[in-house]
Every structure is written in structure tokens, then in C-alpha cells.
Amino acid sequence: MCGLVLDTAPRLFAVVQVCGNDADGWVAAWGLADSDGRAHVIAIDGRTRMTLPSPERAVRHFSGRTGITARLIWLSPPKAATVSRAAAA
């Protein structure tokens, strides 16, 4: 069961907005990328939720203001799974 979960888990990413150089940035949203390429994104404030054709579309959405750019930061795929909530913490 745990192997099945690891094999089908969506990829987790953050959309990070940057003002100027890379030292001045913040997480604007979190997203899940499905195996079919679609992405489900929710802004940190919880007000914006989107299903997009790809994670890269989220970058376009969060790069709209002058002087603000956005980029995707991918979290590494999980290497283990457990049925124990305590073990996962």
C-alpha cells in the first residue's frame, strides 16, 4: 500500500514571489501537480484557488505586479510512507 501511495503521489511545489534579487522573496502559494500535468494551487491567504493546465501557469498569475517575479520551487518527492500518523510527524 505504501508503495502505491508513493508511486501515485502528486508533486508538491511552492510559488515564490521575488522583489528584486533572490534574497527578498516570500511564498505566495502552494500547489500540487497531478500526473496528467494539471496543477491545483492555493494562495497563502486562502482567497485564491486555481486548477491550471500546468504549474508554470501559476507563475504567470503571481508575476503580475511591476517589479515582482515568481518562480516554482519543487519539494523533493517523498521517499517513505507510513500508516502511522505519529511516525509521519
ChimeraX attribute file (.defattr): number of C-alpha atoms within 10 A of each C-alpha:
attribute: neighborCount
match mode: 1-to-1
recipient: residues
	/A:1	9
	/A:2	10
	/A:3	12
	/A:4	9
	/A:5	13
	/A:6	14
	/A:7	12
	/A:8	10
	/A:9	15
	/A:10	18
	/A:11	16
	/A:12	19
	/A:13	19
	/A:14	25
	/A:15	27
	/A:16	20
	/A:17	21
	/A:18	20
	/A:19	15
	/A:20	11
	/A:21	8
	/A:22	11
	/A:23	8
	/A:24	9
	/A:25	15
	/A:26	14
	/A:27	16
	/A:28	16
	/A:29	22
	/A:30	19
	/A:31	23
	/A:32	21
	/A:33	21
	/A:34	17
	/A:35	11
	/A:36	9
	/A:37	12
	/A:38	16
	/A:39	23
	/A:40	18
	/A:41	23
	/A:42	19
	/A:43	17
	/A:44	14
	/A:45	9
	/A:46	9
	/A:47	7
	/A:48	10
	/A:49	15
	/A:50	14
	/A:51	16
	/A:52	15
	/A:53	15
	/A:54	16
	/A:55	23
	/A:56	15
	/A:57	14
	/A:58	25
	/A:59	19
	/A:60	12
	/A:61	12
	/A:62	19
	/A:63	17
	/A:64	11
	/A:65	9
	/A:66	7
	/A:67	9
	/A:68	13
	/A:69	19
	/A:70	23
	/A:71	18
	/A:72	18
	/A:73	13
	/A:74	14
	/A:75	10
	/A:76	9
	/A:77	12
	/A:78	13
	/A:79	8
	/A:80	10
	/A:81	14
	/A:82	12
	/A:83	9
	/A:84	8
	/A:85	7
	/A:86	7
	/A:87	8
	/A:88	9
	/A:89	5
